[in-house]
Amino acid sequence: MKRQRFCSCLLASLAVVLCALTPTVAAQSLSKGKGDLRVMTYNVDEGTDYYEVMAAKNAQEFFFAVGQTITQVRATDPPGRMTAVAKQIIAAGPMLVSLQELDQWFTGSFNPSTGNCENVTLEFDMLSDLMGALEAQGGHYTIARQAQQWVIPPVPGFIPPNSLVCVGVVDYVAILARTDLRKFQWRNPQSQQYVNELLFPTPLGVIPFPRAWISVDATFNGKNFRVIGTHLESADPDIRRKQGEELRTGPANVSLPVVVAMDSNAQAFPLPQDPTYLDFLLAGYQDVWSQIFPNLPGYTSGQAQFLDNVESQLNTRIDLILTLGTVEAQNIALFGATQSSKTPGGLWPSDHAGVAAQLNIEKHE
């Protein structure tokens, strides 16, 4: 979740008490049920929260902020973390995985005499690293659909004491699908950017931050359904709410049972609940976590920006698995939220926990 988090002392104290109940849930595995369809959502963390970029008031501050941003990304070790994320995905065993913040980071040199970025190359490719790690660990997944969200072309930055750099980024969402299950098939991959998008002003001009949804139709044990993944707007609640409406009236407006697996950026817990989250409930969607664990917080977001905090700082639930139609919730669990999930260097796999649900799709014609 890329925004500041505010809470009262009362809510903070309540969070400490409730958080003590969470590790048992976070550590459990998904048990087998009569359906045993597993769907997962995981924001894998692009490696920065862009705080310095958002705070820059002039070109010089923006110049320094760009250098700080790529320094932060490098410090979070994206390749190592994707290995840790792959381990969590394999532990959950989902048929379909909705992923967010799959970034490609490009870096090069800045030539002040020409004002140009030169020798720009791909430094980090998080989806490629994740797919390689899944294969290396015995996972059987393919990219069912990948969709581009925002693009920031290479811009100049400064890393003290004397390094001039250029940094660019392309952000993606994706759905991965299992390839080793005889009774599971997928088809009809789709994606589209939302009409409503954030326009962020910077000292160098306005940068658009579009968001996108992705979907696939699938069959498991002869039952058809649709899974939708997305990453709704974090900085502007009005835009987020409009994107939620676009999703419900667009890809989710089908006769099939629907599963939405997303980083909603819409707070489900602690209170107050975000209007976007409430919109989904009022439209008839069921929140799998609250169905299975109505009295547990299920925090999914909030680790430190550098992911090096010793104890977990997860403090809000925004990563959701919602269902609509003939879908029975059987179980749900958090992944990547315990000490054993950290990288060998002591980093959390992401600033989010993964959320995996076990579902049963009832017969639908």
GUDO-906984 format. One record per residue (C-alpha): residue in one letter; residue number from 1; x, y negated, z negated. Coordinates in nm, 3 decimals. Example, Ala and Ser with C-alpha at 12.3 -4.5 7.8 and 13.67 -1.06 7.14 Angstrom:
residues 2
+---------+-----+---------+---------+---------+
| residuo | num |       u |       v |       w |
+---------+-----+---------+---------+---------+
|       A |   1 |   1.230 |   0.450 |  -0.780 |
|       S |   2 |   1.367 |   0.106 |  -0.714 |
+---------+-----+---------+---------+---------+
//
This chain:
residues 365
+---------+-----+---------+---------+---------+
| residuo | num |       u |       v |       w |
+---------+-----+---------+---------+---------+
|       M |   1 |   0.000 |   0.000 |   0.000 |
|       K |   2 |   0.168 |  -0.318 |   0.119 |
|       R |   3 |   0.031 |  -0.582 |  -0.113 |
|       Q |   4 |   0.075 |  -0.710 |  -0.465 |
|       R |   5 |  -0.108 |  -0.524 |  -0.738 |
|       F |   6 |  -0.286 |  -0.709 |  -1.014 |
|       C |   7 |  -0.456 |  -0.558 |  -1.318 |
|       S |   8 |  -0.560 |  -0.668 |  -1.664 |
|       C |   9 |  -0.388 |  -0.546 |  -1.980 |
|       L |  10 |  -0.697 |  -0.339 |  -2.061 |
|       L |  11 |  -0.690 |  -0.157 |  -1.728 |
|       A |  12 |  -0.315 |  -0.109 |  -1.754 |
|       S |  13 |  -0.354 |   0.057 |  -2.093 |
|       L |  14 |  -0.633 |   0.278 |  -1.960 |
|       A |  15 |  -0.415 |   0.374 |  -1.664 |
|       V |  16 |  -0.138 |   0.496 |  -1.896 |
|       V |  17 |  -0.381 |   0.720 |  -2.081 |
|       L |  18 |  -0.542 |   0.859 |  -1.767 |
|       C |  19 |  -0.212 |   0.904 |  -1.585 |
|       A |  20 |  -0.105 |   1.150 |  -1.854 |
|       L |  21 |  -0.382 |   1.379 |  -1.732 |
|       T |  22 |  -0.275 |   1.368 |  -1.367 |
|       P |  23 |   0.044 |   1.585 |  -1.346 |
|       T |  24 |  -0.150 |   1.910 |  -1.399 |
|       V |  25 |  -0.357 |   1.831 |  -1.093 |
|       A |  26 |  -0.058 |   1.704 |  -0.896 |
|       A |  27 |   0.138 |   2.021 |  -0.953 |
|       Q |  28 |  -0.131 |   2.272 |  -0.868 |
|       S |  29 |  -0.160 |   2.459 |  -0.542 |
|       L |  30 |  -0.469 |   2.481 |  -0.328 |
|       S |  31 |  -0.643 |   2.810 |  -0.396 |
|       K |  32 |  -0.815 |   3.018 |  -0.133 |
|       G |  33 |  -1.188 |   2.978 |  -0.094 |
|       K |  34 |  -1.457 |   3.104 |   0.135 |
|       G |  35 |  -1.359 |   2.847 |   0.397 |
|       D |  36 |  -0.996 |   2.767 |   0.318 |
|       L |  37 |  -0.977 |   2.488 |   0.576 |
|       R |  38 |  -0.698 |   2.258 |   0.461 |
|       V |  39 |  -0.661 |   1.894 |   0.565 |
|       M |  40 |  -0.396 |   1.653 |   0.439 |
|       T |  41 |  -0.322 |   1.280 |   0.447 |
|       Y |  42 |   0.026 |   1.144 |   0.378 |
|       N |  43 |   0.163 |   0.792 |   0.403 |
|       V |  44 |   0.535 |   0.872 |   0.439 |
|       D |  45 |   0.657 |   0.512 |   0.372 |
|       E |  46 |   0.838 |   0.310 |   0.636 |
|       G |  47 |   1.105 |   0.211 |   0.382 |
|       T |  48 |   1.012 |  -0.148 |   0.299 |
|       D |  49 |   0.723 |  -0.358 |   0.175 |
|       Y |  50 |   0.823 |  -0.665 |   0.382 |
|       Y |  51 |   0.803 |  -0.884 |   0.070 |
|       E |  52 |   1.090 |  -1.110 |   0.177 |
|       V |  53 |   0.959 |  -1.146 |   0.532 |
|       M |  54 |   0.613 |  -1.238 |   0.407 |
|       A |  55 |   0.761 |  -1.494 |   0.167 |
|       A |  56 |   0.990 |  -1.666 |   0.421 |
|       K |  57 |   0.899 |  -2.033 |   0.465 |
|       N |  58 |   1.152 |  -2.135 |   0.727 |
|       A |  59 |   1.374 |  -1.985 |   0.996 |
|       Q |  60 |   1.675 |  -1.951 |   0.765 |
|       E |  61 |   1.476 |  -1.760 |   0.501 |
|       F |  62 |   1.328 |  -1.541 |   0.773 |
|       F |  63 |   1.680 |  -1.474 |   0.906 |
|       F |  64 |   1.794 |  -1.351 |   0.562 |
|       A |  65 |   1.467 |  -1.158 |   0.511 |
|       V |  66 |   1.523 |  -0.953 |   0.828 |
|       G |  67 |   1.864 |  -0.846 |   0.697 |
|       Q |  68 |   1.714 |  -0.756 |   0.359 |
|       T |  69 |   1.444 |  -0.550 |   0.528 |
|       I |  70 |   1.676 |  -0.319 |   0.721 |
|       T |  71 |   1.899 |  -0.292 |   0.413 |
|       Q |  72 |   1.597 |  -0.168 |   0.218 |
|       V |  73 |   1.504 |   0.082 |   0.488 |
|       R |  74 |   1.856 |   0.225 |   0.493 |
|       A |  75 |   1.860 |   0.252 |   0.114 |
|       T |  76 |   1.547 |   0.468 |   0.118 |
|       D |  77 |   1.715 |   0.734 |   0.337 |
|       P |  78 |   1.434 |   0.805 |   0.588 |
|       P |  79 |   1.589 |   1.131 |   0.724 |
|       G |  80 |   1.637 |   1.272 |   0.375 |
|       R |  81 |   1.287 |   1.173 |   0.272 |
|       M |  82 |   1.131 |   1.331 |   0.581 |
|       T |  83 |   1.295 |   1.658 |   0.474 |
|       A |  84 |   1.125 |   1.618 |   0.135 |
|       V |  85 |   0.792 |   1.528 |   0.298 |
|       A |  86 |   0.814 |   1.836 |   0.519 |
|       K |  87 |   0.855 |   2.050 |   0.209 |
|       Q |  88 |   0.534 |   1.906 |   0.064 |
|       I |  89 |   0.339 |   1.959 |   0.384 |
|       I |  90 |   0.449 |   2.322 |   0.401 |
|       A |  91 |   0.356 |   2.370 |   0.034 |
|       A |  92 |   0.006 |   2.235 |   0.104 |
|       G |  93 |  -0.035 |   2.442 |   0.422 |
|       P |  94 |  -0.284 |   2.212 |   0.600 |
|       M |  95 |  -0.423 |   2.293 |   0.943 |
|       L |  96 |  -0.431 |   1.920 |   1.024 |
|       V |  97 |  -0.215 |   1.643 |   0.874 |
|       S |  98 |  -0.296 |   1.272 |   0.906 |
|       L |  99 |   0.027 |   1.069 |   0.877 |
|       Q | 100 |   0.087 |   0.697 |   0.836 |
|       E | 101 |   0.392 |   0.465 |   0.850 |
|       L | 102 |   0.586 |   0.678 |   1.095 |
|       D | 103 |   0.831 |   0.411 |   1.204 |
|       Q | 104 |   1.096 |   0.384 |   1.467 |
|       W | 105 |   1.361 |   0.134 |   1.355 |
|       F | 106 |   1.586 |  -0.023 |   1.618 |
|       T | 107 |   1.906 |  -0.212 |   1.534 |
|       G | 108 |   2.176 |  -0.392 |   1.729 |
|       S | 109 |   2.408 |  -0.688 |   1.716 |
|       F | 110 |   2.319 |  -1.055 |   1.748 |
|       N | 111 |   2.531 |  -1.278 |   1.970 |
|       P | 112 |   2.501 |  -1.636 |   1.835 |
|       S | 113 |   2.665 |  -1.784 |   2.145 |
|       T | 114 |   2.394 |  -1.649 |   2.374 |
|       G | 115 |   2.114 |  -1.618 |   2.120 |
|       N | 116 |   2.050 |  -1.263 |   2.238 |
|       C | 117 |   2.020 |  -0.923 |   2.074 |
|       E | 118 |   2.270 |  -0.679 |   2.222 |
|       N | 119 |   2.335 |  -0.303 |   2.211 |
|       V | 120 |   2.000 |  -0.230 |   2.048 |
|       T | 121 |   1.960 |   0.142 |   1.972 |
|       L | 122 |   1.724 |   0.365 |   1.779 |
|       E | 123 |   1.855 |   0.404 |   1.422 |
|       F | 124 |   1.564 |   0.586 |   1.255 |
|       D | 125 |   1.282 |   0.791 |   1.410 |
|       M | 126 |   1.073 |   0.918 |   1.124 |
|       L | 127 |   0.835 |   1.137 |   1.321 |
|       S | 128 |   1.120 |   1.306 |   1.505 |
|       D | 129 |   1.301 |   1.365 |   1.175 |
|       L | 130 |   0.984 |   1.504 |   1.017 |
|       M | 131 |   0.914 |   1.742 |   1.305 |
|       G | 132 |   1.274 |   1.864 |   1.292 |
|       A | 133 |   1.252 |   1.918 |   0.917 |
|       L | 134 |   0.924 |   2.109 |   0.948 |
|       E | 135 |   1.075 |   2.341 |   1.206 |
|       A | 136 |   1.391 |   2.391 |   1.000 |
|       Q | 137 |   1.183 |   2.487 |   0.696 |
|       G | 138 |   0.967 |   2.734 |   0.886 |
|       G | 139 |   0.666 |   2.512 |   0.949 |
|       H | 140 |   0.457 |   2.557 |   1.262 |
|       Y | 141 |   0.323 |   2.218 |   1.366 |
|       T | 142 |   0.281 |   2.017 |   1.682 |
|       I | 143 |   0.192 |   1.653 |   1.738 |
|       A | 144 |  -0.177 |   1.660 |   1.828 |
|       R | 145 |  -0.198 |   1.283 |   1.869 |
|       Q | 146 |   0.030 |   0.986 |   1.806 |
|       A | 147 |  -0.087 |   0.625 |   1.825 |
|       Q | 148 |   0.107 |   0.301 |   1.815 |
|       Q | 149 |   0.006 |   0.035 |   1.568 |
|       W | 150 |   0.226 |  -0.276 |   1.546 |
|       V | 151 |   0.546 |  -0.365 |   1.729 |
|       I | 152 |   0.806 |  -0.618 |   1.616 |
|       P | 153 |   1.065 |  -0.661 |   1.892 |
|       P | 154 |   1.430 |  -0.699 |   1.786 |
|       V | 155 |   1.480 |  -1.025 |   1.596 |
|       P | 156 |   1.803 |  -1.163 |   1.445 |
|       G | 157 |   1.893 |  -1.122 |   1.082 |
|       F | 158 |   2.184 |  -1.163 |   0.843 |
|       I | 159 |   2.332 |  -0.915 |   0.596 |
|       P | 160 |   2.577 |  -1.074 |   0.352 |
|       P | 161 |   2.860 |  -1.136 |   0.348 |
|       N | 162 |   2.910 |  -1.170 |   0.723 |
|       S | 163 |   2.704 |  -0.925 |   0.929 |
|       L | 164 |   2.472 |  -1.046 |   1.206 |
|       V | 165 |   2.214 |  -0.788 |   1.311 |
|       C | 166 |   1.903 |  -0.750 |   1.520 |
|       V | 167 |   1.615 |  -0.542 |   1.386 |
|       G | 168 |   1.298 |  -0.417 |   1.554 |
|       V | 169 |   1.029 |  -0.172 |   1.450 |
|       V | 170 |   0.741 |   0.023 |   1.603 |
|       D | 171 |   0.483 |   0.167 |   1.364 |
|       Y | 172 |   0.277 |   0.479 |   1.440 |
|       V | 173 |   0.006 |   0.697 |   1.295 |
|       A | 174 |  -0.023 |   1.062 |   1.395 |
|       I | 175 |  -0.210 |   1.386 |   1.344 |
|       L | 176 |  -0.015 |   1.713 |   1.329 |
|       A | 177 |  -0.182 |   2.048 |   1.396 |
|       R | 178 |  -0.086 |   2.403 |   1.297 |
|       T | 179 |   0.017 |   2.629 |   1.584 |
|       D | 180 |   0.036 |   2.968 |   1.409 |
|       L | 181 |  -0.325 |   3.037 |   1.311 |
|       R | 182 |  -0.541 |   3.257 |   1.533 |
|       K | 183 |  -0.876 |   3.131 |   1.400 |
|       F | 184 |  -0.785 |   2.764 |   1.431 |
|       Q | 185 |  -0.794 |   2.565 |   1.754 |
|       W | 186 |  -0.794 |   2.191 |   1.826 |
|       R | 187 |  -0.883 |   1.980 |   2.131 |
|       N | 188 |  -0.999 |   1.639 |   2.250 |
|       P | 189 |  -0.729 |   1.419 |   2.093 |
|       Q | 190 |  -0.828 |   1.052 |   2.094 |
|       S | 191 |  -0.694 |   0.721 |   1.962 |
|       Q | 192 |  -0.769 |   0.352 |   1.984 |
|       Q | 193 |  -0.659 |   0.030 |   1.821 |
|       Y | 194 |  -0.918 |  -0.163 |   1.620 |
|       V | 195 |  -1.058 |  -0.483 |   1.765 |
|       N | 196 |  -1.012 |  -0.653 |   1.428 |
|       E | 197 |  -0.645 |  -0.709 |   1.349 |
|       L | 198 |  -0.423 |  -0.919 |   1.124 |
|       L | 199 |  -0.238 |  -1.213 |   1.279 |
|       F | 200 |   0.055 |  -1.294 |   1.051 |
|       P | 201 |   0.223 |  -1.637 |   1.080 |
|       T | 202 |   0.601 |  -1.650 |   1.049 |
|       P | 203 |   0.856 |  -1.930 |   1.100 |
|       L | 204 |   0.927 |  -1.774 |   1.440 |
|       G | 205 |   0.565 |  -1.754 |   1.547 |
|       V | 206 |   0.256 |  -1.541 |   1.491 |
|       I | 207 |   0.303 |  -1.163 |   1.479 |
|       P | 208 |  -0.003 |  -0.943 |   1.545 |
|       F | 209 |  -0.042 |  -0.637 |   1.323 |
|       P | 210 |  -0.295 |  -0.412 |   1.497 |
|       R | 211 |  -0.412 |  -0.089 |   1.335 |
|       A | 212 |  -0.537 |   0.227 |   1.503 |
|       W | 213 |  -0.744 |   0.538 |   1.445 |
|       I | 214 |  -0.669 |   0.886 |   1.581 |
|       S | 215 |  -0.891 |   1.194 |   1.596 |
|       V | 216 |  -0.907 |   1.555 |   1.708 |
|       D | 217 |  -1.194 |   1.800 |   1.733 |
|       A | 218 |  -1.122 |   2.142 |   1.592 |
|       T | 219 |  -1.266 |   2.486 |   1.534 |
|       F | 220 |  -1.188 |   2.702 |   1.232 |
|       N | 221 |  -1.352 |   3.041 |   1.180 |
|       G | 222 |  -1.598 |   2.954 |   1.457 |
|       K | 223 |  -1.708 |   2.624 |   1.300 |
|       N | 224 |  -1.659 |   2.292 |   1.476 |
|       F | 225 |  -1.568 |   1.960 |   1.315 |
|       R | 226 |  -1.380 |   1.635 |   1.376 |
|       V | 227 |  -1.083 |   1.502 |   1.177 |
|       I | 228 |  -1.001 |   1.131 |   1.189 |
|       G | 229 |  -0.684 |   0.970 |   1.062 |
|       T | 230 |  -0.616 |   0.600 |   1.013 |
|       H | 231 |  -0.430 |   0.335 |   0.812 |
|       L | 232 |  -0.659 |   0.044 |   0.737 |
|       E | 233 |  -0.542 |  -0.316 |   0.689 |
|       S | 234 |  -0.377 |  -0.392 |   0.355 |
|       A | 235 |  -0.333 |  -0.769 |   0.348 |
|       D | 236 |  -0.680 |  -0.892 |   0.447 |
|       P | 237 |  -0.985 |  -0.729 |   0.283 |
|       D | 238 |  -1.228 |  -0.875 |   0.538 |
|       I | 239 |  -1.035 |  -0.725 |   0.830 |
|       R | 240 |  -1.007 |  -0.395 |   0.642 |
|       R | 241 |  -1.382 |  -0.387 |   0.593 |
|       K | 242 |  -1.446 |  -0.456 |   0.962 |
|       Q | 243 |  -1.203 |  -0.181 |   1.062 |
|       G | 244 |  -1.391 |   0.061 |   0.838 |
|       E | 245 |  -1.712 |  -0.031 |   1.016 |
|       E | 246 |  -1.544 |   0.020 |   1.354 |
|       L | 247 |  -1.438 |   0.368 |   1.245 |
|       R | 248 |  -1.784 |   0.466 |   1.122 |
|       T | 249 |  -1.961 |   0.339 |   1.435 |
|       G | 250 |  -1.690 |   0.466 |   1.669 |
|       P | 251 |  -1.505 |   0.798 |   1.631 |
|       A | 252 |  -1.707 |   0.906 |   1.327 |
|       N | 253 |  -2.041 |   0.851 |   1.501 |
|       V | 254 |  -2.077 |   1.210 |   1.623 |
|       S | 255 |  -2.304 |   1.503 |   1.551 |
|       L | 256 |  -2.012 |   1.713 |   1.427 |
|       P | 257 |  -1.916 |   1.733 |   1.059 |
|       V | 258 |  -1.648 |   1.469 |   1.001 |
|       V | 259 |  -1.338 |   1.461 |   0.780 |
|       V | 260 |  -1.161 |   1.126 |   0.741 |
|       A | 261 |  -0.805 |   1.158 |   0.607 |
|       M | 262 |  -0.648 |   0.817 |   0.559 |
|       D | 263 |  -0.452 |   0.557 |   0.372 |
|       S | 264 |  -0.754 |   0.332 |   0.332 |
|       N | 265 |  -0.580 |   0.052 |   0.139 |
|       A | 266 |  -0.923 |   0.039 |  -0.029 |
|       Q | 267 |  -0.900 |   0.099 |  -0.400 |
|       A | 268 |  -1.114 |   0.384 |  -0.528 |
|       F | 269 |  -0.957 |   0.374 |  -0.876 |
|       P | 270 |  -0.904 |   0.190 |  -1.106 |
|       L | 271 |  -1.204 |  -0.038 |  -1.106 |
|       P | 272 |  -1.312 |  -0.259 |  -0.940 |
|       Q | 273 |  -1.359 |  -0.046 |  -0.632 |
|       D | 274 |  -1.280 |  -0.208 |  -0.299 |
|       P | 275 |  -1.582 |  -0.305 |  -0.082 |
|       T | 276 |  -1.445 |  -0.098 |   0.209 |
|       Y | 277 |  -1.443 |   0.214 |  -0.010 |
|       L | 278 |  -1.797 |   0.140 |  -0.127 |
|       D | 279 |  -1.910 |   0.091 |   0.234 |
|       F | 280 |  -1.810 |   0.449 |   0.312 |
|       L | 281 |  -1.998 |   0.583 |   0.009 |
|       L | 282 |  -2.309 |   0.382 |   0.097 |
|       A | 283 |  -2.290 |   0.525 |   0.451 |
|       G | 284 |  -2.318 |   0.877 |   0.308 |
|       Y | 285 |  -1.953 |   0.982 |   0.295 |
|       Q | 286 |  -1.837 |   1.207 |   0.011 |
|       D | 287 |  -1.506 |   1.144 |  -0.164 |
|       V | 288 |  -1.350 |   1.487 |  -0.214 |
|       W | 289 |  -1.134 |   1.379 |  -0.508 |
|       S | 290 |  -1.425 |   1.236 |  -0.706 |
|       Q | 291 |  -1.632 |   1.544 |  -0.625 |
|       I | 292 |  -1.369 |   1.784 |  -0.763 |
|       F | 293 |  -1.212 |   1.567 |  -1.036 |
|       P | 294 |  -1.463 |   1.296 |  -1.132 |
|       N | 295 |  -1.282 |   1.219 |  -1.458 |
|       L | 296 |  -0.922 |   1.207 |  -1.334 |
|       P | 297 |  -0.766 |   0.903 |  -1.167 |
|       G | 298 |  -0.576 |   1.086 |  -0.893 |
|       Y | 299 |  -0.331 |   0.802 |  -0.836 |
|       T | 300 |  -0.170 |   0.814 |  -0.491 |
|       S | 301 |   0.020 |   0.486 |  -0.446 |
|       G | 302 |   0.263 |   0.264 |  -0.632 |
|       Q | 303 |   0.619 |   0.397 |  -0.639 |
|       A | 304 |   0.892 |   0.129 |  -0.639 |
|       Q | 305 |   0.997 |  -0.022 |  -0.307 |
|       F | 306 |   1.337 |   0.153 |  -0.318 |
|       L | 307 |   1.175 |   0.480 |  -0.434 |
|       D | 308 |   1.442 |   0.520 |  -0.701 |
|       N | 309 |   1.221 |   0.477 |  -1.009 |
|       V | 310 |   1.291 |   0.755 |  -1.257 |
|       E | 311 |   0.935 |   0.809 |  -1.373 |
|       S | 312 |   0.638 |   0.802 |  -1.141 |
|       Q | 313 |   0.472 |   0.463 |  -1.102 |
|       L | 314 |   0.168 |   0.579 |  -0.905 |
|       N | 315 |  -0.109 |   0.351 |  -1.030 |
|       T | 316 |  -0.390 |   0.330 |  -0.776 |
|       R | 317 |  -0.592 |   0.568 |  -0.559 |
|       I | 318 |  -0.619 |   0.455 |  -0.198 |
|       D | 319 |  -0.526 |   0.771 |  -0.002 |
|       L | 320 |  -0.858 |   0.939 |   0.061 |
|       I | 321 |  -1.017 |   1.244 |   0.214 |
|       L | 322 |  -1.380 |   1.168 |   0.288 |
|       T | 323 |  -1.639 |   1.398 |   0.444 |
|       L | 324 |  -1.966 |   1.347 |   0.627 |
|       G | 325 |  -2.215 |   1.616 |   0.718 |
|       T | 326 |  -2.204 |   1.985 |   0.641 |
|       V | 327 |  -1.869 |   1.996 |   0.463 |
|       E | 328 |  -1.826 |   2.160 |   0.123 |
|       A | 329 |  -1.541 |   2.037 |  -0.097 |
|       Q | 330 |  -1.363 |   2.328 |  -0.267 |
|       N | 331 |  -1.036 |   2.189 |  -0.404 |
|       I | 332 |  -0.795 |   1.898 |  -0.376 |
|       A | 333 |  -0.442 |   1.831 |  -0.500 |
|       L | 334 |  -0.159 |   1.578 |  -0.489 |
|       F | 335 |   0.178 |   1.658 |  -0.337 |
|       G | 336 |   0.509 |   1.475 |  -0.368 |
|       A | 337 |   0.415 |   1.327 |  -0.707 |
|       T | 338 |   0.633 |   1.538 |  -0.939 |
|       Q | 339 |   1.002 |   1.521 |  -1.026 |
|       S | 340 |   1.073 |   1.841 |  -0.835 |
|       S | 341 |   0.958 |   1.678 |  -0.510 |
|       K | 342 |   1.239 |   1.419 |  -0.508 |
|       T | 343 |   1.528 |   1.421 |  -0.262 |
|       P | 344 |   1.870 |   1.544 |  -0.376 |
|       G | 345 |   1.961 |   1.174 |  -0.408 |
|       G | 346 |   1.681 |   1.117 |  -0.658 |
|       L | 347 |   1.434 |   0.935 |  -0.431 |
|       W | 348 |   1.063 |   0.999 |  -0.418 |
|       P | 349 |   0.955 |   1.136 |  -0.078 |
|       S | 350 |   0.736 |   0.827 |  -0.032 |
|       D | 351 |   0.579 |   0.544 |  -0.228 |
|       H | 352 |   0.258 |   0.745 |  -0.183 |
|       A | 353 |   0.161 |   1.095 |  -0.283 |
|       G | 354 |   0.023 |   1.328 |  -0.021 |
|       V | 355 |  -0.338 |   1.439 |  -0.070 |
|       A | 356 |  -0.451 |   1.780 |   0.057 |
|       A | 357 |  -0.805 |   1.916 |   0.037 |
|       Q | 358 |  -0.948 |   2.260 |   0.079 |
|       L | 359 |  -1.284 |   2.250 |   0.255 |
|       N | 360 |  -1.553 |   2.475 |   0.393 |
|       I | 361 |  -1.727 |   2.367 |   0.715 |
|       E | 362 |  -2.077 |   2.504 |   0.710 |
|       K | 363 |  -2.229 |   2.635 |   1.031 |
|       H | 364 |  -2.328 |   2.346 |   1.256 |
|       E | 365 |  -2.490 |   2.362 |   1.597 |
+---------+-----+---------+---------+---------+
//
